[in-house]
């Protein structure tokens, strides 16, 4: 249970970023490298500022949208 809770932000960020990477033209190998890099950064608690801002906007939209 603890492992799934600590890995949830990274998995959420990967799920959010995957379509954006696909639109940007990332192929299979580049996509896998980006996923692994993002999950590694999430495990350390160091998200890139753009992803953090997007997730914050998404959270606000959910909170104020319902």
N, C-alpha and C positions, 0 to 999 in steps of 0.2 A: 504494500500500500504506500509506504513512504517513497519508494523508488518511482512509482507512477505519479505521485504528486510532485516530486521534484523535477521530473522530466516533462511535465505537462506544459510549462511555458515554452520550452524549446519545440515540442511537437506542435503546439499551436502556431508558433511563429513559422515553422516549416510549412504547415498546411496553408497559412496565409500567404507566404511568399512563393510557393510553387507555381501558381498560375501566373504570377507576375514574371517569374523567371522564364516561363514558357513563352509568354508574349514577347519577352526580350530576346528570344531566339536561342536560349540555352539548349544544348543537345543532351543526350543521356549521360555522358561522362561528366560534363560540366555541371549538370543538374545534381548528380550524386555528390560531387565535390562540394558544391554549395550547401547541400543538405548537411553533410558531415561537418563542414566548417561551422554552420549555424548551430547545430546541436552541441558541438564542442564549446562554442562561445557561451551558449545558454547554460551548459553545465558549470562553467566558471562564473556565470552571472554577469557576463559582459556582452550585452546586446548592442549592435550598432545603433546609433542614434535615430536613423531613419525608421528602422523596424520598431523601436521603442515608441516613437511618435505615432506611427500608424496604429500600433496596438492601443495606445492611449486614446486616440480618436475613436477607434472601434469600441472601446469600453465606454466612453462617454456617449456614443450613439446608442449603445444598448441600454445604458442607464436612463437616459433622457427620452429614448424612443418608446419605452414601454411604460 
